[in-house]
Structures are given as structure tokens and as C-alpha cells.
Amino acid sequence: MSPASVFWALLRRDARVARRELPSFLVRTIMQPVLFIIVFGYLLPRMGFVQAGYTSALLPGIIAVSLTLSSVQSVALPMVQDFGFTREIEDRLLAPIPIRLVAIEKVVSGALQGVLAACVVLPIARLIMGPIAGLHLPNAALALGVTLLGSTVFASLGLVIGTAISATQIGLMFSIIVAPMLMFGCAYYPWRGLDAVPAFKYGVLINPLVYVAEAMRGALTPSLPHMPLWVACAAMVAMSALFLAIGLRGFVRRSMS
């Protein structure tokens, strides 16, 4: 069997498992974004606490959050379990392909699940929020490319997390890593809005979610202020390569231990 055939077989297996667990997958990945949509995109504008145009800046950020949660969790949580006491990862390591390809397959699977989550959240957000000023749907192909690139970033980050922490520390992942990343990732406010706080404006640039959210704004609402699209995409490519290199090294180390 060629490595490509084995890789495709592993990917199909993960797709079959994800299809069987689709309801729990959707609840796990879109519940928080949908709650934010209801509160900040529907209730607060109608109550007059935020301007109606806020939804234009919020929509791309909500999509970025949905793909972030889906991609990270789809890779990190199963990998923590696989490397746990039962060592279920050994079943995959017996596949006749290089060890690194096993890890890359998990990243590809997680990225595809991130794209799926984003595609589900977009119509839900549009339905709840109503008309979105400045929404440019003809850029759907560009938005899909940004979604795939952003999902790859966080699937690679999920590989880093999944190989770096143990099952007993999984709660720390959300408290120390995911929660601050969501709050300071420019998902609920545009990066250009931080001009009033320069220390935060440049400090948040270490957060990969900033580039995903800003690239999504450049694709979906290009008339609003946003980070240059090419800068955001270049940063996502660089972070994907960095996270993947670190994650592959950790995966090989954990597999051989």
C-alpha cells in the first residue's frame, strides 16, 4: 500500500467517526459562538446598548471563534486521550506510513472540521443578526480560503497542545490558553479599534486568532477597517508552519517514549 492510500484511509476513518458524532460536535463547537451572537449581535443592538453597525465587525470574529474552537478541540482532545493510560495512539502508529504523516493526518482532519463549523455558524449568525451592513458575499471563495488557512493554524496548535499536556491538565488548556486567546483575539472588536490602547494593539499580535479574525473581516466586510489581508494571511502561514514543526517534534517524541 502506498503512503497516500493509508493516509486517505485514516482520514476517511476520522470523517466517519466525526459523522457519527456530528450532534455532539456541533454542540461542542458552536454553542459559545451562537450565545455570543444572540447576546451581542441580537439583544444588545436592539436594546440600544451597542450601535447597529457593531454586527458588521462581530460576524467575522464569531466565525473565527467557531473555527478556532472546533480545530483546536478536534485535534487536542482526542490526542490527549490517545496518549493517555490506554495508549490508543499505538493503533495508528502501526499503520505502514511515517510517524509524522499520522500527525499530519490529524491536523488535516481537524482543519476540515474547523471549516465545517465555520460554514454552519455563518448562516446561523446571518439569520439571528438580520441584515449585516458591508457584508460582501461575492468574496465567498476568498473567505473559504481564509477559513481553511485559519483552521490549519489552530489544528496545528491543537497538535502542539495535545502532545504537550496530559489528560489531568486538560482543564488548564481552556483556562490558561483558550480563554485568554478568545478574549484578546480581536474577535469581538476590530484590531484597528485598539489604536486607543497601543500597548494592547501590539501585544495581541502574538495571538493567532487576531490574524484569523482580521483576515475574515478583510474577506467578508472589506469596507470596514481591518488589518491588511496579505499581512494577516502571511502571519497565518508562518504560524501554521511554526506550530506544525513544534507539534510534529512533540508527536514523534511522545510516540517513541
C-alpha positions, 0 to 999 in steps of 0.5 A: 500500500502506498503512503497516500492510500493509508493516509486517505484511509485514516482520514476517511476513518476520522470523517466517519467517526466525526459523522457519527458524532456530528450532534455532539460536535456541533454542540461542542463547537458552536454553542459559545459562538451562537450565545455570543451572537444572540447576546451581542449581535441580537439583544444588545443592538436592539436594546440600544446598548451597542450601535447597529453597525457593531454586527458588521465587525462581530460576524467575522470574529464569531466565525473565527471563534467557531473555527478556532474552537472546533480545530483546536478541540478536534485535534487536542482532545482526542490526542490527549486521550490517545496518549493517555493510560490506554495508549490508543495512539499505538493503533495508528502508529502501526499503520505502514506510513511515517510517524509524522504523516499520522500527525499530519493526518490529524491536523488535516482532519481537524482543519476540515472540521474547523471549516465545517463549523465555520460554514454552519455558524455563518448562516446561523449568525446571518439569520439571528443578526438580520441584515449585516451592513458591508457584508460582501458575499461575492468574496465567498471563495476568498473567505473559504480560503481564509477559513481553511488557512485559519483552521490549519493554524489552530489544528496545528496548535491543537497538535502542539497542545495535545502532545504537550499536556496530559489528560489531568491538565486538560482543564488548564488548556481552556483556562490558561490558553483558550480563554485568554486567546478568545478574549484578546483575539480581536474577535469581538472588536476590530484590531484597528479599534485598539489604536486607543490602547497601543500597548494592547494593539501590539501585544495581541499580535502574538495571538493567532486568532487576531490574524484569523479574525482580521483576515475574515473581516478583510474577506467578508466586510472589506469596507470596514477597517481591518488589518491588511489581508496579505499581512494577516494571511502571511502571519497565518502561514508562518504560524501554521508552519511554526506550530506544525514543526513544534507539534510534529517534534512533540508527536514523534517524541511522545510516540517513541517514549 
